[in-house]
Amino acid sequence: MTEYAIVGVKMVDFEDKQGKPIKGASLYIVSKDKSVIGMKAQKIWLNEDICDMLDFDLTKSVNQKLHVFFNEYGKVADIQLIA
């Protein structure tokens, strides 16, 4: 299982051009990857439902280690901090 480190969090709350509310968070994470010299950097989207089910405060999670679980469509299904 890949271990990630959170290097940034951007909370999002706005309406798109059609007036649909967009709420969630962009999570900036890094991990080791054999094909990358250094660390592999990624941005993942956490929708409002995922943010609401987390048992930790995303805004205070920078520099924390975590595991990210993806569903069969490649979307984030769950996140767990590593103690």
N, C-alpha and C positions, 0 to 999 in steps of 0.2 A: 504494500500500500504506500502510495506517495505521501510524503510529509511536506507540507507547505508552510511558509512563514508569511504572515500578513505584513505588508510594507505600506499599505495605504487603504483608506476607506473614504468613499464619497457617498453621502446620503443623498438620495434623489427624491424630489417631490414637486411635480409640475403637471400641467395639462398639455397634451399634444395638440396638434392643429385642429383636430376634430373635437376637442374639449374632453377627451378621455383622460382620467387621472393616471399618472405614471408614478408609482411609489416603489421604493426599494433601495438597493445599495449597489454600487460598483465596488468590488473588492479587488485590490491589487495584491497579487501573491507571487512568491518566488519559490522555486524548487530546484533540486539537483536534477540534471538530465545528462545522460551519457553523450548525447549528440551536441551539447552546448558547452563551450568553454566559459566557465563561470556559472551563473545561475540562470535558469529559464524564468522569464517574467511573463505573467498572464494577468488579464483582467477578466473577472467573472461577474455575472449579473445575479443578484439575489432579489427575487421579487418580494413583494410585501408579505406574502404568506410565509416564505422561508424566513424572512427577518423576524416576523412575529413569533415563530416557533423556537427561535434560538434561546438557549438558557444563559446567554452572556450578552453584554453590551458591546455591539460592534464598534461604537465610537471610542471604546477604551481597549480595543484588541490589537492595536498595532504592536508589532514585534512578538506576537503570540504565535505558537505553532499549532497547526490544525490538520485534520484529514477532511477532504471534500469527497462527498459521495454523489455520483451523477446517475441520473435515470437512463433508460434505454435510448432516449432522444438527445443525450448529451447535456441536459439541463441539470442544474444543481438540485439535488433532492434533499441533502442534509449536510450539515457541517458539525464537526465535533472538535473542540479544543483538546490539545494533548497536554496532560498535566505535567 
